[in-house]
């Protein structure tokens, strides 16, 4: 049966649930960090994450209710049709040499530049998409050893969430609880990211979706004839909300972060593919590489497995 582009987009933030839910092998009770997956003596027990359909439905319904009428396409956008979804891509950003400067010049997102603190964009914690994502992050957090997770003790004592609804990670001493500070023996940076690399896996499978997607942003709007338009662009200051008004620096502005050795279409290829799906990404990259802009529509009779 064909999977809609909308479901596929939201499944990008759930896909790692299937791959990660039963992989943990350490002898730890995952409820210690607010998790719902219990492991005892290294034996995997049943993990009731649910199908994810209800969670996707809540997120999708809320987004549908708030859709705005789409504005005409900017000439700098690349457009690909996929059934009822029209994808629009910020060509300028995808062709740019933007690169994450964390640990090598990132000034953070606070009101004053603070490169020396090594906070990056982690100073306000991470929003979590739904209950499935919060459960997965809790389960993964519980597999982290103290040598990898600087705030391990704080997580054990007070959990990793800032609210009872488990929609946001805790901020401890000015940053997300998962952020290891410069000089920590287990390495500076996101503890989940570091553990993923150590395990030979993609950080996409470990980190909150908002974290691995940055600086990619997707805006959804109502299109013509019951279509929806998904605009993929760089995260801007206004996308940060109230925090954006006081940020001393935004890495997608100016020229400081545009020092990569590859264009974004390649350097963030894994993230883009996870968001839009393989077929759309392959077509998009083909156009970017060959500088072509044909009318392209995925076959309506295509079946996704």
Helices and strands as residue ranges (DSSP letters): H 5-11, H 15-20, G 30-33, E 39-40, E 43-44, H 53-65, E 68-69, E 77-82, E 85-90, H 91-95, G 115-117, H 131-142, H 152-158, E 171-172, E 175-176, E 179-180, E 189-190, H 191-198, G 203-205, H 209-213, E 216-222, E 228-234, G 237-240, H 242-246, H 264-267, H 269-276, H 278-290
